[in-house]
Amino acid sequence: MEQVVDDASDRLGADHHFSLFKTKFGKSYASQEEHDYRFEVFKANLRRARRHQRLDPSANHGVTRFSDLTPAEFRCTFLGLWSRLRPPL
């Protein structure tokens, strides 16, 4: 995983990281509206990664193939029934 939440990479901007993300993971979107929505989700995930990085500097937070999914989309798609059976934290 590429850590993109440090000061040096912040200067590159979310649009640069989103472009790299789409290329690396072969992402394409059916419409401009979907592209714009996924970019907003991507930016929110970068902000979340920055917050988590500040809370735990020893961890490595960055872009993964799931970085254009909301937490709810990730839970429904990849955790399935397990996420619905487990009590909330």
C-alpha positions in Angstrom: 0.0 0.0 0.0 1.3 3.4 -0.9 1.1 5.8 2.0 -0.3 9.1 0.7 -1.2 10.9 3.8 2.2 12.4 4.6 3.1 16.1 4.1 5.1 15.5 0.9 2.2 13.7 -0.9 -0.4 16.2 0.3 1.2 18.7 -2.0 0.4 16.5 -5.0 -3.3 16.8 -4.4 -6.2 14.4 -4.4 -6.8 14.7 -8.1 -3.3 13.4 -8.7 -3.8 10.5 -6.3 -7.2 9.7 -7.8 -5.6 9.5 -11.3 -2.9 7.1 -10.1 -5.6 5.1 -8.2 -7.7 4.7 -11.4 -4.7 3.6 -13.4 -3.3 1.2 -10.8 -6.5 -0.5 -10.1 -8.1 -0.3 -13.6 -11.0 1.8 -12.4 -13.5 3.3 -14.8 -16.9 4.7 -14.2 -20.1 4.6 -16.4 -20.8 8.3 -16.3 -19.2 11.6 -15.3 -21.7 11.8 -12.4 -20.4 8.5 -11.1 -16.8 9.6 -11.6 -17.4 12.8 -9.7 -19.2 10.9 -6.9 -16.3 8.3 -6.6 -13.8 11.2 -6.5 -15.6 12.8 -3.6 -15.7 9.4 -1.8 -12.0 9.0 -2.5 -11.2 12.4 -1.1 -13.2 11.6 2.1 -11.2 8.4 2.5 -7.9 10.3 2.1 -9.1 12.7 4.9 -10.0 9.7 7.1 -6.6 8.1 6.4 -4.9 11.4 7.5 -6.8 11.4 10.7 -6.0 7.8 11.4 -2.3 8.4 10.6 -2.2 11.2 13.1 -3.8 9.0 15.8 -1.3 6.1 15.1 1.9 7.3 13.4 3.4 3.8 13.4 0.6 2.5 11.1 0.6 2.8 7.3 -2.5 4.4 5.8 -3.0 5.0 2.2 -4.8 4.1 -1.0 -6.1 0.6 -1.6 -8.4 -0.8 -4.3 -11.3 0.0 -2.0 -10.5 3.7 -1.7 -13.5 4.8 -3.9 -16.0 3.0 -1.7 -17.9 4.4 1.3 -17.5 2.4 4.6 -21.1 1.3 4.2 -20.5 0.1 0.6 -17.4 -1.8 1.7 -19.3 -3.5 4.6 -22.2 -4.6 2.4 -20.0 -5.7 -0.5 -17.1 -7.4 1.2 -18.2 -8.2 4.7 -21.7 -9.4 3.8 -23.7 -11.2 6.4 -20.9 -11.0 9.0 -21.2 -7.2 9.2 -24.9 -7.4 9.9 -24.6 -10.1 12.6 -21.8 -8.4 14.5 -23.0 -5.8 17.0 -21.8 -2.2 16.4 -18.7 -1.1 18.2 
